[in-house]
Amino acid sequence: MPALPAPALRSPWDGGPIKVADFDRKYNRAVVDVDSLARLALFADLATPELETIAHAVDEQRYDRGTKVLRAGLSGNSFYVILDGEAVVLVDGAERARLRAGDFMGEISILTGVAVIADVVAESEELRCAVLPGHELKPLLLRHPHIAIRMLELGARRLRATTLWEG
């Protein structure tokens, strides 16, 4: 059976023409619906056309309870935003945090180029995530600085919570 041809798409962040609906049907991508993104704090400031662009740039992935979404020691190559469900963050087997709808993960490894330092494991019966390829994260943040600011705010809260664990 011949391999499917690579889709002739440009990045949604470079403003190039994209026929995403045709691509989604042809390659059976699981596209995240705009309403799922709009209800999350990370994307709350975006207009519908921007949400639609992001919805078509991410894939929806589902993970069963106990599945490792991120593995400590491996480089992260995707940015995950939890749409539904719950995940647990484990460092050396010890629970450090719980992530819920609206929380995100994988950004530190992508932005710094270092390996992931924790396991993130699906805790709910099913964890549903919007997954953006890592190479698309920086262009997304440059095009939508308010998403970067939200990520910084949430990251600062996480850092504060971490220092409370240590203290």
N, C-alpha and C positions, 0 to 999 in steps of 0.2 A: 504494500500500500504506500503510495507516495506521501511524503511529508506535506503538511499544509504550508502554503507560502506564508512568509512573515508578513504581518499586516503593514500596510504602507501608511502608518500614522506618524504624526509628529507629536511631540510632547504637548499636552494641553496647556502648559505654562508658557510656551513660546508664541502663543497666539495663532498658531498654524491651523489650517482647516482640518477638521476631524469629523468623520462620519462614524461616530461612536456607536450609534444604534445598529448600523450595519455590522460593525465589528462584533458587538455584543451578541447578536443573533448568530452570526457565522461561526464564532468560536465558543459559543455557549458559556460566556462569562457570567458569573453571578454578580449582578450590579446592585450596589447599595441604593436604596430609594432615598430620595431627597428628604423626605420627612424624617427618616432615621437620623440623618445628619443634622437637620435643622434643630432638633430638640436637644442637641449636645452643646454645652457651654463653649467648647473649643470653636465651634462654627456658628455661634449665635448671631454674630454681626454680619454674616454674609447674606447677600441678596440671592434670590432664587437662581438666576443664571450662573452665579459663582458656585452655588451648591450643586447645580447640575453638572458643571465641569468637574468638580471634585468627585461627585458620585460616579461619574464615568471613568475617573482615573484610578479609583480603588476597586479592589475585588472584595467580595464578601467571603469570609472564611468562617467555618464553624468547627469547634473543637469539643470533643466529648470530655466529660469529667476525667481528670487525671492526665490529660494530654499536656505535654510540655509545649508551650507556645514559643518560649525563648529558653535557651540552654546556656547556663554559665560556661564561660570559657570559649564560646564560639562567637564569631563575628556576626553581628546583626545585619541583615540585608533588607529589612522591611520595617515600616512604621505601622504600628497597630493602634487603632482606636476601638475601644470596646463599645459595641452597640447595645448588647444585652448580655446578661449573665455576670458571673463573678470569677475572678482569678486571684490566686495567692502568689505573693512574691516570697521566694525562699532563698536565703543566703546560707550556704553550708547546712542545708536542711532545716534551718530555723525560719519560722514565718516572720517576715518583716513588715508586710503590708498586705492589704486586700484592695483589689482594683475592681471598680464597678463601671456601669455605663457612663461614658464620657471620659473615663481615664484613658491614658495612652501609654505606650511602651515602645522601646526599641530606638527612640530618638537619640539617646546618649551614645550608643554604639555607632549609629550612622553619622552623627555630627562630629564625633571625636576620632572615629576610626579605630577604637579599641574594642576588645572583646566584651561581650555581655558579662556582667558581674553577678547576676542572679538568675535562678530559674523562675520562670513565670508559668504556673500550672493552672489549667482550667479547673475551677472549684465547683461551679454549678453544673447541673445536668448537661447543659449545652452553653458554650461561650460563643457569642457571635461577634466578629470583629470586621471592621473596614481595614483593609490592608493596602498600604501604598508602597510601591517599590522604593527602596532606600534612595536611589539616585534621583527620585522625584521630590524628595522632602525639601532640599534647599531651594529649588525653584519655586515650590509652593510657598515657602516662608517669605521669599523675596517678593513674590507677587501679592501676598496677603500678609503684610506686617502685623496686623492685629491678631492673626493666628499665632505668630511668633511671640507676641506679648502675652497672650493667654498661656502659651506653653511655659514662658518664663515665670509667670505668676504661679501656675500650678507646680512647676518645678521648685520654686522657692518654698511653697507650702510643704512639699515632700521633704526637702532638705531640712526644714525646721522640725518636721515630725521625726526625721532620722536622728537629729541631734538630741531630741527628747528621749529616744530609745537609748542612746548612748549614755545619757546623763543619769 
